[in-house]
Amino acid sequence: MYGPLHETVVMPKQLVGGKDVASVFKGLLDDGQYIYDFVDHYYIRSLKRDWHAMHDVLIYGYDDSLQVFHVYAYQGTKLAGVDVPYAEYEEAYDSEYQRGQFHCTVLYRKKDAEFHPDIRRIGDHLLDYLDGLNTYDREAPLLVDLYKPRFGLDVYDELKYNLQYMRDMNLPLDIPEMYCLYEHKRFMHERAVYLDGHTDVRCPDGLKDRFAEIEDVGRIIAMLALKLNRKGLSSEKDFDSLMHRFEAIKELEKAAFSEYYEHNRSVFEDA
């Protein structure tokens, strides 16, 4: 699915050190690149973060007349487009709270290139999502060797375990993570519809309805997590409802994606 990005380059922050960050980044943007970066959200006033926290942002443009970068970042519980003054961004970039995150990632786009989805790769990743085995083999070299993490549909079991732990420890839920889960369901639904209209990968109306249902459950999960944080994790009814939704969405996805793959098996395997 990432055909439009022909190369990803990790640029160490040391390469920017001592230089004007705004000038360097504007040059990258002028060259047709998006900049994915980790900065201290505390210094970005529009994000209203009252504590120091390194988090990701995506810079997609700038306006010299206003002296701002155009940025996507988490604002509260959801992604939002914000304008960040150059001076604020440089403070966030040079924060003393970097905690080892010393790079930004620059995504290069293919210019004037027609997008052709990699159908075989999509099929492989669908199977990967259903069992999670290849994901672990692919990601294992990049992980700390503490335990074998879950991937694909198996991640829901780990999410339930983590939620129970956070409740037992009386810790707040991570709302952006829950919102990312919903965004993933929306993304998968949109891609199934896109592929149906632009490729030989078909998604019958019945499956589209099921993907829409999965998206709705993802939205409910995000809203329940927000509600629990406001009311407190001691709410037995809401917590049980959240855990039930995780079980439900796992089964819905397993059935829908298995049927989706089988419906298009010959298309994926012949690609």
Buried (B, 14 or more C-beta within 10 A) or exposed (E): BEEBEEEEEEBEBEEBEEEEBBEBBBEBBEEEBBBBBBBBBBBBEBBEBEEBBBBBBBBBEBEEEEEBBBBBBBBEBEBEEBBBBBEBBBBBBBBEBBEEBEBBBBBBEEEEEEEEBEBEBBBBBBBBBBEBEBBBEEEEEEEEEEEEBBBBBBBBEEBBEBBEEBBEEEEEBBBBEBBBBBBEBBEBBEBBBBBBEEBEBBBEEEBBEBBBBBBBBBBBBBBBBBBBBEEEBEBEEBBEBBBEBBEBBBEBBBEBBEBBBEBBEEBBEEB
